[in-house]
């Protein structure tokens, strides 16, 4: 979902990644705790203990946000909603769901799982703190972690999308109105209002001398405002393309490469002369056996192109594919998630029936918008008017 993200591994099949902006959070939290909060609150520690506690607390913050997002994701999996990844970044964490919840009840359960997980962590850390010497570095870190998770859970319950409380509000309106688009619009407008209030609050802090806190609050408010607006536009777009299938806009007769085609022929005839980025590779029966792209060709030394076949250089299955009845919204997700410029369209498992490119989608949407702008045609003249 985010560029420049480092994959750490997988949990329950979910890719766990960290965006480079999280490094700023780690350094900021470590420095502020080791150089400010812990020395002012706990006197008499060795200097190294303050820094060790600062690093430990920053790692606990990392783990707490991750577990919060896992709360969402694991419930989503239990409700049949696939989860692609969890990414931690400067403003927290985000779970990338591969699809939307099918109903208001699932939306509610997925939303509340995060704050409930944070509250459970807060209770656990308070228990750990009670079992440790209160002025020890370990006890201080546990107390910080308990407070942190309490704040994390409570802040996320603010009723503004995309916060968890905003998703709860969305689920409630959806359940009453039976209209997800209406629910998304209302929740996103509330989210934008909360974001603007946070921006104003941050500016007020700046005017009163709170430089760091003011900037952070204002940036969080700006992020919430932008995320809410983008989500509303995305939902409105999905609603506008509902019922539109890939088959209505795909190229039904795309050029096809045989596995025996030379790589130099592919580059000269299709990449350079026709400006094509990729060709489907099919066997004699029309079955899709791979995809040859300009990137595949670049991985082969230039002098080896005449002796290399497309079948040797191509990207092999499993491939991202769509069907002719696949919805446009799903096809766009395929094009965006993998940063693909084209997706093969297949039937009966592997029989190629077309290719869908970003250019095909843009042409279709442009024609649709132009038709809508012209408006419906007037009635034909009656016989009496001739």
C-alpha positions as CSV (number, residue, x, y, z in Angstrom):
1,X,0.0,0.0,0.0
2,X,2.9,2.3,0.8
3,X,6.0,2.8,-1.4
4,X,9.4,2.5,0.4
5,X,8.1,0.0,2.9
6,X,10.3,-2.7,4.5
7,X,8.6,-6.1,4.8
8,X,9.4,-7.7,8.2
9,X,7.5,-11.0,7.7
10,X,4.1,-12.4,7.9
11,X,1.6,-13.2,10.7
12,X,-1.4,-15.4,9.8
13,X,-0.6,-14.8,6.2
14,X,-0.6,-11.0,6.5
15,X,2.4,-9.1,5.3
16,X,3.9,-6.9,8.0
17,X,5.7,-3.8,6.8
18,X,7.3,-0.7,8.1
19,X,7.4,2.6,6.1
20,X,10.5,4.6,6.4
21,X,8.6,7.4,8.1
22,X,8.3,5.2,11.2
23,X,12.0,5.8,11.8
24,X,11.2,9.4,12.6
25,X,8.6,8.3,15.2
26,X,11.1,5.9,16.7
27,X,13.8,8.5,17.0
28,X,11.4,11.2,18.3
29,X,9.9,8.9,21.0
30,X,13.2,7.6,22.1
31,X,14.8,11.0,22.4
32,X,11.8,12.7,24.1
33,X,11.5,9.9,26.7
34,X,15.2,9.3,27.3
35,X,16.0,13.1,27.4
36,X,12.8,14.4,29.0
37,X,10.0,12.3,30.4
38,X,11.9,9.6,32.2
39,X,14.6,11.9,33.8
40,X,12.0,14.3,35.0
41,X,9.7,11.5,36.4
42,X,12.3,9.0,37.7
43,X,15.3,10.5,39.4
44,X,18.6,8.8,40.2
45,X,18.9,6.3,37.3
46,X,22.1,5.9,35.4
47,X,22.2,7.8,32.1
48,X,22.4,4.5,30.2
49,X,19.1,3.4,31.9
50,X,17.2,6.4,30.6
51,X,18.3,5.6,27.0
52,X,17.6,1.9,27.5
53,X,14.1,2.7,28.8
54,X,13.5,5.2,25.9
55,X,14.4,2.6,23.3
56,X,12.3,-0.1,25.0
57,X,9.3,2.3,25.2
58,X,9.7,3.1,21.5
59,X,9.7,-0.6,20.7
60,X,6.6,-1.1,22.9
61,X,4.9,1.7,20.9
62,X,5.8,-0.1,17.7
63,X,4.4,-3.4,19.1
64,X,1.3,-1.8,20.5
65,X,0.3,-0.2,17.2
66,X,1.0,-3.5,15.4
67,X,-1.1,-5.5,17.8
68,X,-3.9,-2.9,17.5
69,X,-3.9,-3.4,13.7
70,X,-3.7,-7.2,14.1
71,X,-6.9,-6.9,16.2
72,X,-8.6,-5.4,13.2
73,X,-7.1,-7.8,10.7
74,X,-7.7,-11.1,12.6
75,X,-11.3,-10.3,13.1
76,X,-11.5,-9.3,9.4
77,X,-10.2,-12.7,8.5
78,X,-12.7,-14.4,10.8
79,X,-15.5,-12.5,9.0
80,X,-14.3,-13.6,5.6
81,X,-12.5,-10.4,4.6
82,X,-9.1,-11.0,3.1
83,X,-6.2,-8.8,4.5
84,X,-3.2,-8.1,2.3
85,X,-0.9,-6.2,4.7
86,X,-0.3,-4.1,7.8
87,X,1.9,-1.1,7.4
88,X,3.3,1.0,10.2
89,X,4.0,4.6,9.2
90,X,4.5,8.0,10.8
91,X,0.8,8.5,11.8
92,X,0.3,5.0,13.2
93,X,-0.7,1.8,11.3
94,X,-3.1,0.8,8.6
95,X,-4.5,-2.6,7.6
96,X,-5.0,-3.0,3.9
97,X,-8.1,-5.1,3.4
98,X,-8.5,-6.7,0.0
99,X,-12.2,-6.1,0.0
100,X,-14.9,-4.2,2.0
101,X,-16.9,-5.7,4.7
102,X,-20.1,-7.3,3.3
103,X,-22.4,-5.8,6.0
104,X,-22.7,-3.3,8.8
105,X,-22.3,-6.0,11.4
106,X,-18.9,-7.1,10.0
107,X,-17.8,-3.4,9.7
108,X,-18.7,-2.8,13.3
109,X,-16.8,-5.9,14.6
110,X,-13.7,-5.2,12.6
111,X,-13.7,-1.5,13.8
112,X,-14.1,-2.2,17.5
113,X,-11.5,-4.9,17.6
114,X,-8.6,-2.4,17.5
115,X,-9.6,-0.3,20.5
116,X,-10.6,-3.4,22.5
117,X,-7.2,-4.9,21.8
118,X,-5.5,-1.7,22.9
119,X,-7.6,-1.7,26.2
120,X,-6.6,-5.3,26.8
121,X,-3.0,-4.4,26.3
122,X,-3.4,-1.5,28.7
123,X,-4.8,-3.8,31.4
124,X,-2.0,-6.3,30.8
125,X,0.7,-3.7,31.1
126,X,-0.8,-2.2,34.3
127,X,-0.7,-5.7,35.8
128,X,3.0,-6.0,34.8
129,X,3.7,-2.6,36.3
130,X,2.1,-3.6,39.6
131,X,4.4,-6.7,39.8
132,X,7.6,-4.6,39.3
133,X,9.3,-2.0,41.5
134,X,7.5,1.2,40.6
135,X,10.7,3.3,40.2
136,X,12.6,0.7,38.1
137,X,13.2,1.2,34.4
138,X,11.1,-1.9,33.6
139,X,8.3,-0.7,35.8
140,X,8.4,2.7,34.2
141,X,8.3,1.3,30.7
142,X,5.3,-0.9,31.6
143,X,3.5,2.1,33.1
144,X,4.2,4.1,29.9
145,X,3.0,1.2,27.8
146,X,-0.3,1.0,29.8
147,X,-1.0,4.7,29.4
148,X,0.0,4.6,25.8
149,X,-2.5,1.9,24.9
150,X,-5.2,3.5,26.9
151,X,-4.7,6.7,24.9
152,X,-4.4,4.8,21.6
153,X,-7.7,3.0,22.2
154,X,-9.5,6.1,23.3
155,X,-8.3,8.4,20.5
156,X,-9.3,5.8,17.9
157,X,-12.8,5.8,19.2
158,X,-13.3,9.4,18.2
159,X,-16.3,9.3,15.8
160,X,-14.5,10.5,12.7
161,X,-13.6,8.4,9.7
162,X,-11.0,6.9,9.2
163,X,-10.6,6.4,12.9
164,X,-12.1,3.3,14.4
165,X,-14.9,5.3,16.0
166,X,-15.7,6.7,12.6
167,X,-16.0,3.2,11.2
168,X,-18.3,2.4,14.1
169,X,-20.4,5.5,13.2
170,X,-20.4,4.3,9.5
171,X,-21.6,0.8,10.6
172,X,-24.4,2.3,12.7
173,X,-25.6,4.6,9.9
174,X,-25.3,1.8,7.4
175,X,-27.3,-0.6,9.6
176,X,-30.1,2.0,9.9
177,X,-30.1,3.4,6.3
178,X,-29.1,0.3,4.4
179,X,-27.0,2.6,2.3
180,X,-23.2,2.3,2.6
181,X,-22.5,5.3,0.4
182,X,-24.6,7.6,2.6
183,X,-23.0,6.1,5.7
184,X,-19.5,6.7,4.3
185,X,-20.3,10.3,3.3
186,X,-21.6,11.2,6.8
187,X,-18.7,9.5,8.6
188,X,-16.2,11.1,6.3
189,X,-17.6,14.6,6.8
190,X,-17.5,14.0,10.6
191,X,-13.9,12.8,10.2
192,X,-13.0,16.0,8.2
193,X,-14.6,18.1,11.0
194,X,-12.5,16.4,13.7
195,X,-9.4,16.7,11.5
196,X,-10.0,20.5,11.1
197,X,-10.6,20.8,14.9
198,X,-7.2,19.1,15.5
199,X,-5.5,21.4,13.0
200,X,-7.0,24.5,14.8
201,X,-5.9,23.0,18.1
202,X,-2.4,22.5,16.8
203,X,-2.2,26.1,15.6
204,X,-3.4,27.2,19.0
205,X,-0.6,25.2,20.7
206,X,1.9,26.8,18.3
207,X,0.8,30.3,19.2
208,X,1.2,29.4,22.9
209,X,4.8,28.2,22.4
210,X,4.1,24.5,22.1
211,X,6.1,24.0,18.9
212,X,6.5,20.2,18.7
213,X,3.1,19.3,20.1
214,X,1.4,21.9,18.0
215,X,3.0,20.7,14.8
216,X,2.2,17.1,15.5
217,X,-1.4,17.8,16.4
218,X,-1.9,19.9,13.3
219,X,-0.3,17.2,11.0
220,X,-2.5,14.5,12.5
221,X,-5.5,16.6,11.9
222,X,-4.4,17.3,8.3
223,X,-3.9,13.6,7.8
224,X,-7.3,12.7,9.1
225,X,-9.0,15.4,7.0
226,X,-7.3,14.2,3.8
227,X,-7.9,10.5,4.5
228,X,-11.6,11.1,5.2
229,X,-12.0,13.1,1.9
230,X,-10.1,10.5,-0.1
231,X,-12.2,7.6,1.3
232,X,-15.4,9.4,0.4
233,X,-14.3,10.0,-3.1
234,X,-13.1,6.4,-3.5
235,X,-16.5,5.1,-2.2
236,X,-18.4,7.5,-4.5
237,X,-16.3,6.2,-7.5
238,X,-16.9,2.6,-6.6
239,X,-20.6,3.3,-6.4
240,X,-20.5,5.0,-9.8
241,X,-18.9,2.1,-11.5
242,X,-21.0,-0.6,-9.8
243,X,-22.2,-3.1,-12.4
244,X,-19.6,-2.2,-15.0
245,X,-17.7,-5.3,-16.1
246,X,-14.2,-5.7,-17.5
247,X,-15.6,-7.3,-20.7
248,X,-17.2,-4.0,-21.7
249,X,-13.9,-2.1,-22.0
250,X,-11.1,-4.7,-22.5
251,X,-9.2,-5.2,-25.7
252,X,-10.8,-8.4,-27.0
253,X,-8.2,-9.0,-29.7
254,X,-4.8,-8.1,-28.1
255,X,-1.6,-9.1,-29.9
256,X,-0.3,-12.3,-28.4
257,X,3.2,-13.7,-28.2
258,X,4.1,-17.3,-28.7
259,X,6.6,-18.8,-26.3
260,X,9.0,-19.3,-29.2
261,X,9.1,-15.6,-30.3
262,X,12.5,-14.1,-29.9
263,X,13.0,-11.5,-27.2
264,X,14.6,-9.1,-29.7
265,X,11.4,-9.4,-31.9
266,X,9.2,-8.6,-28.9
267,X,11.3,-5.5,-28.0
268,X,11.7,-4.1,-31.6
269,X,8.2,-4.9,-32.9
270,X,6.0,-4.3,-29.9
271,X,7.9,-2.3,-27.2
272,X,9.7,0.2,-29.5
273,X,7.4,0.4,-32.5
274,X,4.0,0.1,-30.9
275,X,4.8,1.3,-27.4
276,X,3.4,-1.8,-25.7
277,X,4.6,-2.6,-22.2
278,X,3.5,-6.2,-22.2
279,X,2.1,-9.1,-24.2
280,X,0.2,-12.1,-23.0
281,X,2.0,-15.3,-23.9
282,X,-0.2,-18.2,-25.1
283,X,0.3,-21.7,-26.4
284,X,-1.2,-23.0,-29.6
285,X,-4.6,-23.7,-27.9
286,X,-4.9,-20.1,-26.7
287,X,-4.1,-20.9,-23.1
288,X,-2.3,-18.2,-21.1
289,X,1.1,-19.5,-20.1
290,X,2.8,-16.2,-19.1
291,X,3.3,-12.5,-19.6
292,X,6.3,-10.9,-21.3
293,X,7.0,-7.3,-20.2
294,X,9.6,-4.7,-21.0
295,X,10.9,-5.3,-17.4
296,X,11.4,-9.0,-18.2
297,X,13.4,-8.0,-21.3
298,X,15.6,-5.6,-19.3
299,X,16.6,-8.4,-17.0
300,X,18.3,-10.2,-19.9
301,X,21.6,-8.8,-21.2
302,X,21.1,-6.9,-24.5
303,X,23.5,-9.1,-26.4
304,X,21.5,-12.2,-25.4
305,X,18.2,-11.1,-26.8
306,X,18.6,-12.7,-30.2
307,X,19.2,-16.1,-28.6
308,X,16.6,-15.8,-25.9
309,X,12.9,-16.7,-26.4
310,X,9.9,-15.0,-24.9
311,X,9.2,-18.3,-23.1
312,X,12.5,-18.2,-21.4
313,X,12.2,-14.6,-20.2
314,X,8.5,-14.2,-19.4
315,X,6.8,-13.9,-16.1
316,X,5.2,-17.3,-15.4
317,X,2.0,-18.1,-13.5
318,X,0.6,-17.5,-11.0
319,X,-0.4,-14.2,-12.6
320,X,-2.9,-11.5,-11.6
321,X,-5.8,-12.0,-13.9
322,X,-9.4,-10.9,-14.3
323,X,-12.5,-12.4,-15.8
324,X,-14.8,-10.7,-18.4
325,X,-17.5,-10.4,-15.7
326,X,-15.1,-9.0,-13.0
327,X,-16.2,-5.6,-11.8
328,X,-14.3,-2.5,-12.8
329,X,-13.6,-1.6,-9.1
330,X,-12.0,-5.0,-8.6
331,X,-10.0,-4.7,-11.8
332,X,-8.7,-1.2,-10.8
333,X,-7.6,-2.7,-7.5
334,X,-5.6,-5.3,-9.4
335,X,-4.0,-2.6,-11.5
336,X,-3.2,-0.4,-8.6
337,X,-2.0,-3.0,-5.9
338,X,0.7,-4.6,-8.1
339,X,1.5,-1.4,-10.0
340,X,0.5,-3.2,-13.2
341,X,-0.3,-1.4,-16.4
342,X,-2.3,-4.3,-17.8
343,X,-4.1,-7.4,-16.6
344,X,-4.9,-10.5,-18.8
345,X,-8.6,-11.4,-18.9
346,X,-9.3,-15.1,-18.9
347,X,-12.1,-17.6,-18.9
348,X,-12.3,-21.3,-18.0
349,X,-9.2,-20.9,-15.8
350,X,-6.5,-20.0,-18.4
351,X,-8.2,-19.3,-21.8
352,X,-7.2,-15.7,-22.8
353,X,-10.2,-13.6,-24.0
354,X,-8.7,-10.1,-23.7
355,X,-6.4,-7.7,-22.1
356,X,-7.3,-4.8,-19.8
357,X,-4.9,-1.8,-19.5
358,X,-5.0,1.4,-17.6
359,X,-5.4,3.2,-20.9
360,X,-8.5,1.1,-21.7
361,X,-10.1,2.1,-18.3
362,X,-9.2,5.8,-18.8
363,X,-10.7,5.8,-22.4
364,X,-13.9,4.1,-21.1
365,X,-14.3,6.6,-18.2
366,X,-13.6,9.5,-20.5
367,X,-16.2,8.4,-22.9
368,X,-18.7,7.9,-20.1
369,X,-18.0,11.4,-18.7
370,X,-18.4,13.0,-22.1
371,X,-21.7,11.2,-22.7
372,X,-22.9,12.3,-19.3
373,X,-21.8,15.9,-19.9
374,X,-23.8,16.0,-23.2
375,X,-26.9,14.8,-21.5
376,X,-29.6,12.5,-22.9
377,X,-30.5,13.0,-26.5
378,X,-33.8,14.7,-27.2
379,X,-36.9,12.8,-28.5
380,X,-37.0,12.2,-32.2
381,X,-39.2,14.6,-34.2
382,X,-42.8,13.4,-34.5
383,X,-44.4,12.7,-37.9
384,X,-46.6,15.8,-37.5
385,X,-43.6,18.0,-37.1
386,X,-41.9,17.0,-40.4
